[in-house]
Amino acid sequence: MVDEENGGWKGVKYLIEKGLLNGDFGICMEPTNGRILNRHRGILRMQFTYRADPHHASTPHPRKDALQKAITAINQLYLLNDHLCDRTDEYGAATRCLSVTVLHAGNTPNVQPGLAEFIIDRRVDMDESFDAVKQEILDVFETLKFQNPEFEYEYKILSDRPLLDIPDDNTFIQTAARSYEKL
């Protein structure tokens, strides 16, 4: 699936939105250890940005540079993740978790960064709503901003893949399972 790792914005999702692709279902041919996956947790990916006045590294920053803000927020997100990883599926994998997957800050070694951006990947369990998950994440940032107004931030949603839950007795799932067995 083109652009699957980045949310499909430039692939399947784009083609559907432009009316260039129609369909009732999709098949993703990822390795699944011989299992047909008809349930899949959702994914919420968000990018966060902190800004500050860049400051020469030879003296302490008068407030907080953008990287300091980002690291503070990331540490709070890791604390949130500690509470999320309390559930596992039948294979022992966490059913909900949050990962910081990308961090960019600064552009020269002698200047404290004026911009820091990072991306998080939050896996959404079957009984969670995207709105509640998004709010739980934003609450971390709002708490930091309440404690220190310098922690003004920007965010955007990069990917919001919905939950997949097709019943085991669905005709297509049954047909796919029989075909797999024959192969």
BASEKOL-15553 format. One record per residue (C-alpha): residue in three letters; x, y, z. Coordinates in steps of 0.25 Angstrom, whole numbers, plus 2048, in hexadecimal, padded with zeros to 3 digits. Layout:
! BASEKOL-15553
ALAXYZ ...
! end
This chain:
! BASEKOL-15553
MET800800800 VAL80680D7FB ASP80A816807 GLU80480D811 GLU80F81081B ASN80C81F81A GLY7FD81D81C GLY7F981C80D TRP7F782B80B LYS7FF8297FE GLY7FA81C7FA VAL7ED8147FC LYS7E681F804 TYR7EA82A7FA LEU7E48217EE ILE7D781F7F6 GLU7D582D7F9 LYS7D88317EB GLY7CE8277E6 LEU7D881F7DE LEU7D78137E7 ASN7CA80C7EC GLY7C98007F5 ASP7C17F97FF PHE7CD7F2806 GLY7DC7F1805 ILE7E67E6807 CYS7F47E980D MET7FE7DE80A GLU8077E0816 PRO80D7D481D THR8037CF828 ASN8097C282B GLY7FE7BB824 ARG7F37C282A ILE7E87CA824 LEU7E77D782C ASN7D97DC82B ARG7DB7E5838 HIS7E57EF839 ARG7E77FA842 GLY7E780983E ILE7F381283C LEU7F482183F ARG80082883B MET80283683F GLN80D84083D PHE81184B847 THR819858846 TYR81F860850 ARG82586E84D ALA82E877855 ASP838882852 PRO84587C84E HIS850880857 HIS86087E856 ALA86487285E SER870879865 THR86687E86F PRO85A878876 HIS84C87A86F PRO844885876 ARG83887C876 LYS83786F86F ASP83B86B861 ALA832863858 LEU83A85685A GLN839858869 LYS82A859868 ALA82984D85F ILE831844868 THR828849874 ALA81C84586C ILE822838867 ASN825834875 GLN817836879 LEU81282E86D TYR81B823872 LEU814823880 LEU807822879 ASN80C816871 ASP80F80F87E HIS80180F881 LEU7FC80B873 CYS8057FE872 ASP7FC7F787D ARG7F57EF872 THR7F97E4869 ASP7F37DB85E GLU7F37CC85D TYR8017CD857 GLY8077D5862 ALA8077E285A ALA8037EF861 THR7F57F385C ARG7F780285E CYS80480A85F LEU80A81785B SER818818854 VAL820825851 THR825821843 VAL82C82D83E LEU83383A844 HIS83984583C ALA83F851843 GLY84A85C840 ASN85285E834 THR860862839 PRO86885D845 ASN86A86B84B VAL85C87084C GLN85186B855 PRO84586784D GLY83A870849 LEU832865843 ALA82F856848 GLU82684D841 PHE82283F845 ILE819834841 ILE81182A849 ASP80A81D845 ARG7FF81984F ARG7F980B84D VAL7EA80C850 ASP7E3800856 MET7D67FA852 ASP7CE80085E GLU7D480E85D SER7CF81A855 PHE7D882284C ASP7D282F852 ALA7D682A860 VAL7E482685C LYS7E7833855 GLN7E283B862 GLU7EA83286B ILE7F6836863 LEU7F3845862 ASP7F0845871 VAL7FF842873 PHE80384F86B GLU7F8857871 THR7FD85487F LEU80B85887B LYS805865875 PHE7FD868881 GLN80986688A ASN81286F881 PRO80C877876 GLU81987686E PHE81586886B GLU80B86D85F TYR80B862855 GLU80685F847 TYR801851842 LYS7FB84A836 ILE7F583D834 LEU7FE83582A SER7F682882A ASP7E9823831 ARG7E781582C PRO7DA80F831 LEU7D7803839 LEU7D57F6831 ASP7CB7EC836 ILE7C47E382C PRO7BD7D7833 ASP7C37C9831 ASP7B77C482A ASN7B77CE81F THR7B67C8812 PHE7C27CE80C ILE7CB7CA818 GLN7C67BC817 THR7C97BC808 ALA7D77C180A ALA7D97B7815 ARG7D57AB80C SER7DE7B1801 TYR7E97B280A GLU7E87A480F LYS7E879F801 LEU7F47A67FE 
! end
